Amino acid sequence: MARTRTKKKPKVCLVLQGGGALGAYHIGAYQALEEAGYVPDWFAGISIGALNSAILAGNKQEDRLEKLTEFWQRISRPETDVDLPLEMAPMFNMFSASQALMIGQPDFFTPRLINPWLALPGEAATSFYDTSPLFTTLNELADFSLINQQKARLTVGATCVTDGNLVFFDSQRQPLQAAHAVASGSLPPGFPATKIGEDYYWDGGCVSNSPINGILDLAEEDEDLLIFMVDLWNAKGKLPQTMSEVLWREKEIQYASRSCEHMEALVAKRNLDHIMGKSPEVVDSEQVPDVTSLKVGKKIDIVHITFNPLKGHIPLSDAEFSRRSIRLRREAGYEDMVQALQESPWTQRSAQLPAHFHRRHSHGSWIEEQKIEKAS
């Protein structure tokens, strides 16, 4: 399978979006990358993407898939791996999600004994669930000493509760521990804020549900990057026709990162910088969109795939951890990434500009954004 046309091998990055139980999609996406030889050098994630990234970065390559699979096995219940007719899926999924909300998930989170509305001020009064089991699970499945040896780079994003800023914790800049990944997934009011140093952090998705900016801001200027960006929510969707569809569409809009629009602007900025570096008189810099600078090397390719809800899904699918759904989401991630790798849109650049954003059109073909002005 062909790689990019650059002589220098690019750094492979895997960027994983948040989305709760939908994160099983990440398992299959990673499996396809590993099988095809695109082993990530850099993992970045927010929320469930941060937990998955920590496990992947915290293990040797030969153990990564096994440990990630074990994580999802541990946080789900064996009796929920069943085969059933499609028409029964919504009822089964609703029961599974209700079970998670009522009694929690093993090795992940448990409901508090006292309802937070009735508890005295303090941590127990700020969340409905206790995430203590997750710390134990992460420390057993991810070797943070290996992460801190920088065998593979790890970046996770979390929101500082007191100032509202999105903060990226990066293994090349500071030692990381389980708390950093847990903080990234501490979504209120379900989970409590996680303390790191003197500050407290909530889920990174409170500000941005995709860590792509962390990768672009932290990348070295001389690094060529091949970024596989795996999203779990789609900002675009059909007009809802039922209340169930309304509730799901609301979540999609709320949690979907504005990945496509933002990436188009960033790519345009990078390419315009490239043009001006050669011919500064070509365009006035005031015409450039006011976006974050794209601090990357000579070439960057962002390959974007997005999870599409399974048939029979429910508005609470992100809290539905049945092994049946985990298996189906994993299979979907594998199939989508295999297809992306087979088509390898980054090897078919239409121009010699340095930055390209490859996203799949609703009709199945790839759209390549590499213009020097912001795409409409």
Secondary structure, 3 states (H helix, E strand, C coil): CCCCCCCCCCEEEEEECCCHHHHHHHHHHHHHHHHCCCCCCEEEEECHHHHHHHHHHCCCHHHHHHHHHHHHHHCCCHHHCCCCCHHHHHHHHHHHHHHHHHHCECCCEEECCCCCCCCCCCHHHCCCEECHHHHHHHHHHCCHHHHHCCCCEEEEEEEECCCCCEEEEECCCCCCCHHHHHHHCCCCCCCCCEEECCEEEEEHHHCCCCCHHHHHHHCCCCCCEEEEEEECCCCCCCCCCCHHHHHHHHHHHHHCCCHHHHHHHHHHHHHHHHHHHHCCCCCCHHHCCCCCCCCCCCCEEEEEEECCCCCCCCCCHHHCCCHHHHHHHHHHHHHHHHHHHHHCHHHCCCCCCCEEEEEECCCCCEEEECCCCCCC
